């Protein structure tokens, strides 16, 4: 999540990255803390759904950032996804060793081997996206704006509107038990079993194209209108989630995609330069891979009880998780990264190119 920006980092986009990764933490932690309280009162129910309505675009925001900053690249460095994989693997092996020392788990070769496999769906698909970026960019760079707009519109129709429509029908059939509530096999343009809630390379490429379109056309919207539309759209997502939680939270949901674009445009309008923001944003990937183990160390009923204290306690948890992850990131950079910089495969990089930069 830190491989898409220029060497001179623009702090408004770094702040956006912080917002997005905090959103990911909020989505996971609110499910962990509040989903079990949903039936215990209106307050917990509304709090859970409001948090999800606000932050569900977070993953899409990361992908739009990637498209915006990478859409003009003719080549990518294989070193960067390798380093992300190494960091992910080291963290999971480290957590496994800690659990062995604490006797929480018993050592097995199978468990150790699985620590070397990238178990994060986001990391796996993101690395695939990153490696095919030069070839996607051929279309972005060489299509005229009107044809790129047409291409993006077709993709949005089939992979967002149409795919979500099929999921809505599927959800409706399940609710009223039409056809036994069975799956609509083969109707979605994304896959045999539907959109998979946007957890696919299709949605990653779609969001990347949105970022590329914003960059190519220099798309802008005044901040006041961005905020207005974000508020309206968030309310609509809230209602949708209340009515149909699964489809409402799909990453390919048109409203979720729209909010991700609006949030990006709002931060794009900012003019900020801050070393502090940039320093904290550098820990985004560490936050992503390390926040779940930290979260599971906190009792699930920690925020439960007096409603006035629930939100402050929850904010402290999110801030605390980010702070710990940032500290871990700094230690990792000062130790492991310094060691990796001396290794041959890091010093001698391998480039994937679309060939267009060779004339």
Secondary structure, DSSP 8 states (H G I E B T S, - for coil): --SSS-SS--HHHHHHHHHHHHHHHHHHHHHHHHGGGGGG-HHHHHHHHHHHHHHTTHHHHHHHHHHHHHTT-SEEEHHHHHHHHHHHHHHHHHHHHHHHHTTSS---HHHHHHHTS---HHHHHHHHHHHHHHHHHHHHHHS-HHHHHHHHHHHHIIIIIIHHHHHHHHHHHHHHTGGGG---TT--SS-TT--GGG-SHHHHHHHHHHHHHHHHHT----HHHHHHHHHHHHHHHHHHHHH-HHHHT-TT-HHHHHHHHHHHHHHHT-----HHHHHHHTTHHHHHHHHHHHHTTS-TTTT-S-HHHHHHHHHHHHHHHHHHHHHHHHHHIIIIIHHHTTSHHHHS--EEE-SGGG-
